[in-house]
Amino acid sequence: MQAAYEKAAETVCWQWGRVDTLACLGSQVVAGTNYAILCKGELTEDPSAERIFVVTIYEDLEGNASITNSCILDLAEFTE
């Protein structure tokens, strides 16, 4: 999971300053592997505020990896 994350992060222009992976939330084997990774990082536009977000990565059978989605996890948005 960490190797796939590092490969995928090299291929995109991040809107995040510093990013730390916290946990692998899950994986799914298809024609390759999808990973959901919980991360903590800073937005480059506001480096004083850390955010928790989920990054989805697809790693193909040849070991190439790309970020397919990322979203900020804002617990204040979750209501019953």
Phi and psi restraints in degrees (range 20) as a CNS / XPLOR table:
assign (resid 1 and name C) (resid 2 and name N)
       (resid 2 and name CA) (resid 2 and name C) 1.0 -64.7 20.0 2
assign (resid 2 and name N) (resid 2 and name CA)
       (resid 2 and name C) (resid 3 and name N) 1.0 -40.5 20.0 2
assign (resid 2 and name C) (resid 3 and name N)
       (resid 3 and name CA) (resid 3 and name C) 1.0 -64.3 20.0 2
assign (resid 3 and name N) (resid 3 and name CA)
       (resid 3 and name C) (resid 4 and name N) 1.0 -41.6 20.0 2
assign (resid 3 and name C) (resid 4 and name N)
       (resid 4 and name CA) (resid 4 and name C) 1.0 -63.3 20.0 2
assign (resid 4 and name N) (resid 4 and name CA)
       (resid 4 and name C) (resid 5 and name N) 1.0 -41.9 20.0 2
assign (resid 4 and name C) (resid 5 and name N)
       (resid 5 and name CA) (resid 5 and name C) 1.0 -60.7 20.0 2
assign (resid 5 and name N) (resid 5 and name CA)
       (resid 5 and name C) (resid 6 and name N) 1.0 -46.5 20.0 2
assign (resid 5 and name C) (resid 6 and name N)
       (resid 6 and name CA) (resid 6 and name C) 1.0 -65.1 20.0 2
assign (resid 6 and name N) (resid 6 and name CA)
       (resid 6 and name C) (resid 7 and name N) 1.0 -39.7 20.0 2
assign (resid 6 and name C) (resid 7 and name N)
       (resid 7 and name CA) (resid 7 and name C) 1.0 -63.4 20.0 2
assign (resid 7 and name N) (resid 7 and name CA)
       (resid 7 and name C) (resid 8 and name N) 1.0 -45.6 20.0 2
assign (resid 7 and name C) (resid 8 and name N)
       (resid 8 and name CA) (resid 8 and name C) 1.0 -65.5 20.0 2
assign (resid 8 and name N) (resid 8 and name CA)
       (resid 8 and name C) (resid 9 and name N) 1.0 -39.7 20.0 2
assign (resid 8 and name C) (resid 9 and name N)
       (resid 9 and name CA) (resid 9 and name C) 1.0 -64.7 20.0 2
assign (resid 9 and name N) (resid 9 and name CA)
       (resid 9 and name C) (resid 10 and name N) 1.0 -27.5 20.0 2
assign (resid 9 and name C) (resid 10 and name N)
       (resid 10 and name CA) (resid 10 and name C) 1.0 -70.7 20.0 2
assign (resid 10 and name N) (resid 10 and name CA)
       (resid 10 and name C) (resid 11 and name N) 1.0 -21.7 20.0 2
assign (resid 10 and name C) (resid 11 and name N)
       (resid 11 and name CA) (resid 11 and name C) 1.0 -92.7 20.0 2
assign (resid 11 and name N) (resid 11 and name CA)
       (resid 11 and name C) (resid 12 and name N) 1.0 -4.5 20.0 2
assign (resid 11 and name C) (resid 12 and name N)
       (resid 12 and name CA) (resid 12 and name C) 1.0 -123.4 20.0 2
assign (resid 12 and name N) (resid 12 and name CA)
       (resid 12 and name C) (resid 13 and name N) 1.0 157.6 20.0 2
assign (resid 12 and name C) (resid 13 and name N)
       (resid 13 and name CA) (resid 13 and name C) 1.0 -91.6 20.0 2
assign (resid 13 and name N) (resid 13 and name CA)
       (resid 13 and name C) (resid 14 and name N) 1.0 104.7 20.0 2
assign (resid 13 and name C) (resid 14 and name N)
       (resid 14 and name CA) (resid 14 and name C) 1.0 -73.8 20.0 2
assign (resid 14 and name N) (resid 14 and name CA)
       (resid 14 and name C) (resid 15 and name N) 1.0 141.4 20.0 2
assign (resid 14 and name C) (resid 15 and name N)
       (resid 15 and name CA) (resid 15 and name C) 1.0 -91.2 20.0 2
assign (resid 15 and name N) (resid 15 and name CA)
       (resid 15 and name C) (resid 16 and name N) 1.0 4.3 20.0 2
assign (resid 15 and name C) (resid 16 and name N)
       (resid 16 and name CA) (resid 16 and name C) 1.0 -103.0 20.0 2
assign (resid 16 and name N) (resid 16 and name CA)
       (resid 16 and name C) (resid 17 and name N) 1.0 147.2 20.0 2
assign (resid 16 and name C) (resid 17 and name N)
       (resid 17 and name CA) (resid 17 and name C) 1.0 -79.3 20.0 2
assign (resid 17 and name N) (resid 17 and name CA)
       (resid 17 and name C) (resid 18 and name N) 1.0 -79.6 20.0 2
assign (resid 17 and name C) (resid 18 and name N)
       (resid 18 and name CA) (resid 18 and name C) 1.0 -107.8 20.0 2
assign (resid 18 and name N) (resid 18 and name CA)
       (resid 18 and name C) (resid 19 and name N) 1.0 136.2 20.0 2
assign (resid 18 and name C) (resid 19 and name N)
       (resid 19 and name CA) (resid 19 and name C) 1.0 -130.6 20.0 2
assign (resid 19 and name N) (resid 19 and name CA)
       (resid 19 and name C) (resid 20 and name N) 1.0 130.1 20.0 2
assign (resid 19 and name C) (resid 20 and name N)
       (resid 20 and name CA) (resid 20 and name C) 1.0 -119.5 20.0 2
assign (resid 20 and name N) (resid 20 and name CA)
       (resid 20 and name C) (resid 21 and name N) 1.0 133.7 20.0 2
assign (resid 20 and name C) (resid 21 and name N)
       (resid 21 and name CA) (resid 21 and name C) 1.0 -80.9 20.0 2
assign (resid 21 and name N) (resid 21 and name CA)
       (resid 21 and name C) (resid 22 and name N) 1.0 137.2 20.0 2
assign (resid 21 and name C) (resid 22 and name N)
       (resid 22 and name CA) (resid 22 and name C) 1.0 -105.6 20.0 2
assign (resid 22 and name N) (resid 22 and name CA)
       (resid 22 and name C) (resid 23 and name N) 1.0 -42.8 20.0 2
assign (resid 22 and name C) (resid 23 and name N)
       (resid 23 and name CA) (resid 23 and name C) 1.0 -165.3 20.0 2
assign (resid 23 and name N) (resid 23 and name CA)
       (resid 23 and name C) (resid 24 and name N) 1.0 152.3 20.0 2
assign (resid 23 and name C) (resid 24 and name N)
       (resid 24 and name CA) (resid 24 and name C) 1.0 -88.6 20.0 2
assign (resid 24 and name N) (resid 24 and name CA)
       (resid 24 and name C) (resid 25 and name N) 1.0 117.8 20.0 2
assign (resid 24 and name C) (resid 25 and name N)
       (resid 25 and name CA) (resid 25 and name C) 1.0 -80.8 20.0 2
assign (resid 25 and name N) (resid 25 and name CA)
       (resid 25 and name C) (resid 26 and name N) 1.0 -22.8 20.0 2
assign (resid 25 and name C) (resid 26 and name N)
       (resid 26 and name CA) (resid 26 and name C) 1.0 170.2 20.0 2
assign (resid 26 and name N) (resid 26 and name CA)
       (resid 26 and name C) (resid 27 and name N) 1.0 167.1 20.0 2
assign (resid 26 and name C) (resid 27 and name N)
       (resid 27 and name CA) (resid 27 and name C) 1.0 -143.6 20.0 2
assign (resid 27 and name N) (resid 27 and name CA)
       (resid 27 and name C) (resid 28 and name N) 1.0 157.0 20.0 2
assign (resid 27 and name C) (resid 28 and name N)
       (resid 28 and name CA) (resid 28 and name C) 1.0 -139.6 20.0 2
assign (resid 28 and name N) (resid 28 and name CA)
       (resid 28 and name C) (resid 29 and name N) 1.0 124.4 20.0 2
assign (resid 28 and name C) (resid 29 and name N)
       (resid 29 and name CA) (resid 29 and name C) 1.0 -89.2 20.0 2
assign (resid 29 and name N) (resid 29 and name CA)
       (resid 29 and name C) (resid 30 and name N) 1.0 122.9 20.0 2
assign (resid 29 and name C) (resid 30 and name N)
       (resid 30 and name CA) (resid 30 and name C) 1.0 -127.9 20.0 2
assign (resid 30 and name N) (resid 30 and name CA)
       (resid 30 and name C) (resid 31 and name N) 1.0 -132.6 20.0 2
assign (resid 30 and name C) (resid 31 and name N)
       (resid 31 and name CA) (resid 31 and name C) 1.0 -84.9 20.0 2
assign (resid 31 and name N) (resid 31 and name CA)
       (resid 31 and name C) (resid 32 and name N) 1.0 63.9 20.0 2
assign (resid 31 and name C) (resid 32 and name N)
       (resid 32 and name CA) (resid 32 and name C) 1.0 130.2 20.0 2
assign (resid 32 and name N) (resid 32 and name CA)
       (resid 32 and name C) (resid 33 and name N) 1.0 -155.3 20.0 2
assign (resid 32 and name C) (resid 33 and name N)
       (resid 33 and name CA) (resid 33 and name C) 1.0 -138.0 20.0 2
assign (resid 33 and name N) (resid 33 and name CA)
       (resid 33 and name C) (resid 34 and name N) 1.0 134.6 20.0 2
assign (resid 33 and name C) (resid 34 and name N)
       (resid 34 and name CA) (resid 34 and name C) 1.0 -99.2 20.0 2
assign (resid 34 and name N) (resid 34 and name CA)
       (resid 34 and name C) (resid 35 and name N) 1.0 137.4 20.0 2
assign (resid 34 and name C) (resid 35 and name N)
       (resid 35 and name CA) (resid 35 and name C) 1.0 -123.7 20.0 2
assign (resid 35 and name N) (resid 35 and name CA)
       (resid 35 and name C) (resid 36 and name N) 1.0 141.2 20.0 2
assign (resid 35 and name C) (resid 36 and name N)
       (resid 36 and name CA) (resid 36 and name C) 1.0 -111.9 20.0 2
assign (resid 36 and name N) (resid 36 and name CA)
       (resid 36 and name C) (resid 37 and name N) 1.0 120.4 20.0 2
assign (resid 36 and name C) (resid 37 and name N)
       (resid 37 and name CA) (resid 37 and name C) 1.0 -122.0 20.0 2
assign (resid 37 and name N) (resid 37 and name CA)
       (resid 37 and name C) (resid 38 and name N) 1.0 128.7 20.0 2
assign (resid 37 and name C) (resid 38 and name N)
       (resid 38 and name CA) (resid 38 and name C) 1.0 -84.2 20.0 2
assign (resid 38 and name N) (resid 38 and name CA)
       (resid 38 and name C) (resid 39 and name N) 1.0 127.8 20.0 2
assign (resid 38 and name C) (resid 39 and name N)
       (resid 39 and name CA) (resid 39 and name C) 1.0 -130.7 20.0 2
assign (resid 39 and name N) (resid 39 and name CA)
       (resid 39 and name C) (resid 40 and name N) 1.0 162.1 20.0 2
assign (resid 39 and name C) (resid 40 and name N)
       (resid 40 and name CA) (resid 40 and name C) 1.0 -128.5 20.0 2
assign (resid 40 and name N) (resid 40 and name CA)
       (resid 40 and name C) (resid 41 and name N) 1.0 134.4 20.0 2
assign (resid 40 and name C) (resid 41 and name N)
       (resid 41 and name CA) (resid 41 and name C) 1.0 -163.7 20.0 2
assign (resid 41 and name N) (resid 41 and name CA)
       (resid 41 and name C) (resid 42 and name N) 1.0 178.1 20.0 2
assign (resid 41 and name C) (resid 42 and name N)
       (resid 42 and name CA) (resid 42 and name C) 1.0 -114.9 20.0 2
assign (resid 42 and name N) (resid 42 and name CA)
       (resid 42 and name C) (resid 43 and name N) 1.0 136.7 20.0 2
assign (resid 42 and name C) (resid 43 and name N)
       (resid 43 and name CA) (resid 43 and name C) 1.0 -72.8 20.0 2
assign (resid 43 and name N) (resid 43 and name CA)
       (resid 43 and name C) (resid 44 and name N) 1.0 139.8 20.0 2
assign (resid 43 and name C) (resid 44 and name N)
       (resid 44 and name CA) (resid 44 and name C) 1.0 -65.2 20.0 2
assign (resid 44 and name N) (resid 44 and name CA)
       (resid 44 and name C) (resid 45 and name N) 1.0 -27.2 20.0 2
assign (resid 44 and name C) (resid 45 and name N)
       (resid 45 and name CA) (resid 45 and name C) 1.0 -77.5 20.0 2
assign (resid 45 and name N) (resid 45 and name CA)
       (resid 45 and name C) (resid 46 and name N) 1.0 -19.9 20.0 2
assign (resid 45 and name C) (resid 46 and name N)
       (resid 46 and name CA) (resid 46 and name C) 1.0 -144.3 20.0 2
assign (resid 46 and name N) (resid 46 and name CA)
       (resid 46 and name C) (resid 47 and name N) 1.0 73.8 20.0 2
assign (resid 46 and name C) (resid 47 and name N)
       (resid 47 and name CA) (resid 47 and name C) 1.0 -67.0 20.0 2
assign (resid 47 and name N) (resid 47 and name CA)
       (resid 47 and name C) (resid 48 and name N) 1.0 -8.6 20.0 2
assign (resid 47 and name C) (resid 48 and name N)
       (resid 48 and name CA) (resid 48 and name C) 1.0 -83.5 20.0 2
assign (resid 48 and name N) (resid 48 and name CA)
       (resid 48 and name C) (resid 49 and name N) 1.0 -11.6 20.0 2
assign (resid 48 and name C) (resid 49 and name N)
       (resid 49 and name CA) (resid 49 and name C) 1.0 -113.8 20.0 2
assign (resid 49 and name N) (resid 49 and name CA)
       (resid 49 and name C) (resid 50 and name N) 1.0 116.0 20.0 2
assign (resid 49 and name C) (resid 50 and name N)
       (resid 50 and name CA) (resid 50 and name C) 1.0 -82.5 20.0 2
assign (resid 50 and name N) (resid 50 and name CA)
       (resid 50 and name C) (resid 51 and name N) 1.0 146.6 20.0 2
assign (resid 50 and name C) (resid 51 and name N)
       (resid 51 and name CA) (resid 51 and name C) 1.0 -124.7 20.0 2
assign (resid 51 and name N) (resid 51 and name CA)
       (resid 51 and name C) (resid 52 and name N) 1.0 152.0 20.0 2
assign (resid 51 and name C) (resid 52 and name N)
       (resid 52 and name CA) (resid 52 and name C) 1.0 -102.9 20.0 2
assign (resid 52 and name N) (resid 52 and name CA)
       (resid 52 and name C) (resid 53 and name N) 1.0 132.9 20.0 2
assign (resid 52 and name C) (resid 53 and name N)
       (resid 53 and name CA) (resid 53 and name C) 1.0 -147.5 20.0 2
assign (resid 53 and name N) (resid 53 and name CA)
       (resid 53 and name C) (resid 54 and name N) 1.0 163.9 20.0 2
assign (resid 53 and name C) (resid 54 and name N)
       (resid 54 and name CA) (resid 54 and name C) 1.0 -112.7 20.0 2
assign (resid 54 and name N) (resid 54 and name CA)
       (resid 54 and name C) (resid 55 and name N) 1.0 129.8 20.0 2
assign (resid 54 and name C) (resid 55 and name N)
       (resid 55 and name CA) (resid 55 and name C) 1.0 -113.8 20.0 2
assign (resid 55 and name N) (resid 55 and name CA)
       (resid 55 and name C) (resid 56 and name N) 1.0 131.7 20.0 2
assign (resid 55 and name C) (resid 56 and name N)
       (resid 56 and name CA) (resid 56 and name C) 1.0 -104.7 20.0 2
assign (resid 56 and name N) (resid 56 and name CA)
       (resid 56 and name C) (resid 57 and name N) 1.0 129.3 20.0 2
assign (resid 56 and name C) (resid 57 and name N)
       (resid 57 and name CA) (resid 57 and name C) 1.0 -124.4 20.0 2
assign (resid 57 and name N) (resid 57 and name CA)
       (resid 57 and name C) (resid 58 and name N) 1.0 139.9 20.0 2
assign (resid 57 and name C) (resid 58 and name N)
       (resid 58 and name CA) (resid 58 and name C) 1.0 -113.0 20.0 2
assign (resid 58 and name N) (resid 58 and name CA)
       (resid 58 and name C) (resid 59 and name N) 1.0 126.6 20.0 2
assign (resid 58 and name C) (resid 59 and name N)
       (resid 59 and name CA) (resid 59 and name C) 1.0 -115.4 20.0 2
assign (resid 59 and name N) (resid 59 and name CA)
       (resid 59 and name C) (resid 60 and name N) 1.0 119.7 20.0 2
assign (resid 59 and name C) (resid 60 and name N)
       (resid 60 and name CA) (resid 60 and name C) 1.0 -79.5 20.0 2
assign (resid 60 and name N) (resid 60 and name CA)
       (resid 60 and name C) (resid 61 and name N) 1.0 179.0 20.0 2
assign (resid 60 and name C) (resid 61 and name N)
       (resid 61 and name CA) (resid 61 and name C) 1.0 -68.3 20.0 2
assign (resid 61 and name N) (resid 61 and name CA)
       (resid 61 and name C) (resid 62 and name N) 1.0 -19.0 20.0 2
assign (resid 61 and name C) (resid 62 and name N)
       (resid 62 and name CA) (resid 62 and name C) 1.0 -89.4 20.0 2
assign (resid 62 and name N) (resid 62 and name CA)
       (resid 62 and name C) (resid 63 and name N) 1.0 -1.7 20.0 2
assign (resid 62 and name C) (resid 63 and name N)
       (resid 63 and name CA) (resid 63 and name C) 1.0 93.0 20.0 2
assign (resid 63 and name N) (resid 63 and name CA)
       (resid 63 and name C) (resid 64 and name N) 1.0 3.3 20.0 2
assign (resid 63 and name C) (resid 64 and name N)
       (resid 64 and name CA) (resid 64 and name C) 1.0 -76.7 20.0 2
assign (resid 64 and name N) (resid 64 and name CA)
       (resid 64 and name C) (resid 65 and name N) 1.0 140.2 20.0 2
assign (resid 64 and name C) (resid 65 and name N)
       (resid 65 and name CA) (resid 65 and name C) 1.0 -131.7 20.0 2
assign (resid 65 and name N) (resid 65 and name CA)
       (resid 65 and name C) (resid 66 and name N) 1.0 146.0 20.0 2
assign (resid 65 and name C) (resid 66 and name N)
       (resid 66 and name CA) (resid 66 and name C) 1.0 -145.8 20.0 2
assign (resid 66 and name N) (resid 66 and name CA)
       (resid 66 and name C) (resid 67 and name N) 1.0 151.2 20.0 2
assign (resid 66 and name C) (resid 67 and name N)
       (resid 67 and name CA) (resid 67 and name C) 1.0 -83.1 20.0 2
assign (resid 67 and name N) (resid 67 and name CA)
       (resid 67 and name C) (resid 68 and name N) 1.0 123.4 20.0 2
assign (resid 67 and name C) (resid 68 and name N)
       (resid 68 and name CA) (resid 68 and name C) 1.0 -100.6 20.0 2
assign (resid 68 and name N) (resid 68 and name CA)
       (resid 68 and name C) (resid 69 and name N) 1.0 -18.2 20.0 2
assign (resid 68 and name C) (resid 69 and name N)
       (resid 69 and name CA) (resid 69 and name C) 1.0 -165.7 20.0 2
assign (resid 69 and name N) (resid 69 and name CA)
       (resid 69 and name C) (resid 70 and name N) 1.0 152.0 20.0 2
assign (resid 69 and name C) (resid 70 and name N)
       (resid 70 and name CA) (resid 70 and name C) 1.0 -149.6 20.0 2
assign (resid 70 and name N) (resid 70 and name CA)
       (resid 70 and name C) (resid 71 and name N) 1.0 141.6 20.0 2
assign (resid 70 and name C) (resid 71 and name N)
       (resid 71 and name CA) (resid 71 and name C) 1.0 -149.0 20.0 2
assign (resid 71 and name N) (resid 71 and name CA)
       (resid 71 and name C) (resid 72 and name N) 1.0 143.6 20.0 2
assign (resid 71 and name C) (resid 72 and name N)
       (resid 72 and name CA) (resid 72 and name C) 1.0 -73.5 20.0 2
assign (resid 72 and name N) (resid 72 and name CA)
       (resid 72 and name C) (resid 73 and name N) 1.0 134.1 20.0 2
assign (resid 72 and name C) (resid 73 and name N)
       (resid 73 and name CA) (resid 73 and name C) 1.0 -93.8 20.0 2
assign (resid 73 and name N) (resid 73 and name CA)
       (resid 73 and name C) (resid 74 and name N) 1.0 103.0 20.0 2
assign (resid 73 and name C) (resid 74 and name N)
       (resid 74 and name CA) (resid 74 and name C) 1.0 -110.2 20.0 2
assign (resid 74 and name N) (resid 74 and name CA)
       (resid 74 and name C) (resid 75 and name N) 1.0 101.3 20.0 2
assign (resid 74 and name C) (resid 75 and name N)
       (resid 75 and name CA) (resid 75 and name C) 1.0 -63.7 20.0 2
assign (resid 75 and name N) (resid 75 and name CA)
       (resid 75 and name C) (resid 76 and name N) 1.0 -21.8 20.0 2
assign (resid 75 and name C) (resid 76 and name N)
       (resid 76 and name CA) (resid 76 and name C) 1.0 -67.9 20.0 2
assign (resid 76 and name N) (resid 76 and name CA)
       (resid 76 and name C) (resid 77 and name N) 1.0 -20.5 20.0 2
assign (resid 76 and name C) (resid 77 and name N)
       (resid 77 and name CA) (resid 77 and name C) 1.0 -80.2 20.0 2
assign (resid 77 and name N) (resid 77 and name CA)
       (resid 77 and name C) (resid 78 and name N) 1.0 -14.9 20.0 2
assign (resid 77 and name C) (resid 78 and name N)
       (resid 78 and name CA) (resid 78 and name C) 1.0 -88.6 20.0 2
assign (resid 78 and name N) (resid 78 and name CA)
       (resid 78 and name C) (resid 79 and name N) 1.0 117.3 20.0 2
assign (resid 78 and name C) (resid 79 and name N)
       (resid 79 and name CA) (resid 79 and name C) 1.0 -132.6 20.0 2
assign (resid 79 and name N) (resid 79 and name CA)
       (resid 79 and name C) (resid 80 and name N) 1.0 161.6 20.0 2
